[in-house]
């Protein structure tokens, strides 16, 4: 089984790992662990320490937290493999054998969220643009200018996007991130799932600047271009934390789209095990998500395509399929509706595992758009999440995190959503469908009250 191992080496080593200007290898941090085959191709990642703002359990995600990267607080993650025959023994023994071992966590397979079924598209991306109130948003100056939208996926093809949209598309290659094992250049990856997500984000934020993070092209034995390992997502989010920290605090704006998730408990430790990912707020990736949110990023995850009406064939959780970071209390978990406002049958229903009230809201999917798959629609909650991410990026044009925190923006989207079912929250639609006109009205009231 692939695992993430959390270590607390000497403070000088922690500081070196946290310094983007220094190259630290796995051998520098861990000179060998009993029964573990360490992955020397995975660069160690610094993990900040959660500190409750008001006291209490530092691993509870449902309370105010700050995150410390001080060398005496932070820890380091490395990746390795433990034989399935020795898994239980090694996982229990490692923290006792080595005082620097803090914990051993699952490194589950993560996969994109395309859709099942063969239904034709319902409408086009122009219909989605209309439903997102595109002309009015742009008239209000909310077009995504100077906002970075990170597409954490299979890679982006800039030429394809420019050709489909008939205009230049902005991409910041210098702030993008490519896993060390992946050959290629940001913006030049084959047209695939990531290009679809980028296109869909640009519907609502046409002037946004893309960041390309093709983590799902990272290799694993028996894997494909559409899946990867959660450890690479940890490294990607650590990179994004550096991008965010480098932005001026008064204009900080970073939107992170994640149209992927973990579909099967087979790659995870059981629920209740300290190394579990699906239900465990203390898993390093779930802590990394909370840290990035606290620093000012808006993080969106697809709710997944395990809806009861039409579940994806890979769905292996018998119940509550919105798992791990896709159900994190500090992200927007996005379900899917078509342009008629009807929930698509494959959109996963709640409750979530880390936070019960998931999905948060729904956005549009199953429309003719990017052409990434020829005549096939942009579909799944894979498309709904970046559509919502584009709307968030548009808001961030004039409302950076210093004026409207990620938590406040999440509350705004929930409060203004168009209710589609029972009054208030429900597990099919969350709080409802994103409503740009109601968002604009609420922002106007907020601006007037601050004047």
PyMOL commands that set and color helices and strands:
alter all, ss='L'
color gray80, all
select helices_A, chain A and resi 11-18+26-29+84-97+125-131+134-139+158-165+193-204+215-217+230-245+249-251+265-267+284-295+324-327+380-396+406-416+436-450
alter helices_A, ss='H'
color red, helices_A
select strands_A, chain A and resi 2-7+36-38+45-47+49-52+65-68+75-82+101-106+109-112+148-152+170-171+209-213+227-229+254-258+260-261+298-302+332-337+361-364
alter strands_A, ss='S'
color yellow, strands_A
deselect
rebuild
show_as cartoon
